Amino acid sequence: MPQAIIIEGYRVSSAAQQQGGVWQVLCRVERGGLLMIDVRREYRHCSRTVAESCALIFAARQLHEWLGHGE
């Protein structure tokens, strides 16, 4: 099941599908229906929930940097 969180009005989401033992996860950041960040990530040796959660954290960090809050 896809996961999503809201950060400063941005919807950060991830959804995974498995292909050949690899979870391919689409990470998106949207605001008001406008796509801001669209990244694909791959994860191995884990469950779907772990893959989607890791990708969600990755996308949230990308948003954090994009908003100028990065290190």
N, C-alpha and C positions, 0 to 999 in steps of 0.2 A: 504494500500500500504506500503510495507517495506520502512524503512528509513535507510540512511547510511550517514556517514561523514568520512572524511580522517583526521587523526591526526598523524603527524610525519611519514607519509608514510604507516600507518596502516589503513585498512578499518574497521570501526566500524559500525555494522549494527544490526537492530532489525526487527523482523517480528512477527505479532500476529495472533492468531486464537482464537475464542471464543468457550468455552465448558461449558455449564451449567451456564451461567452468569459470568464466569470468563475468563478474557483474559490471555491466556498462550502465553508468549512472549519468543522467542529464540533470545539471544544476542550473537553476534559473533565478534571476532576481528581476522582479517586475514592480512597477508602481503605476497605478491607474490604468492597467492594461498595456502599458508600454514596457517592452522588454529592454532591460538595461544590461544584464550580463547573461550569457548563455555558454556554459562550459560543459564538456563531457569528461568524465573521469572513469578509470577502471580500477576495480578492486578484486583481489583473489583471496582464496582461503578464508572466507568469512560468510556470514549470513546476509541475506538481503537487507535486514534491518540495520546491521552494522554498516554495510556499504552505503545505504541511503543516509544514515546518520553522519558518517564521515564526510560524505559529499555535501551535506547540509552545512556542516561546520566549515568546510572549505569555502563554500559560496558566501557564507556569512562573513568570513575573514576577507574575502575579495571585496564585498560591499563595504566593510569597515575601512579598508585601504582606499577604495574608490571615493568614499565620502571625506577622505582627508584625515581620518583618525588613526591611520597606520603609524608605525614606528619609523 
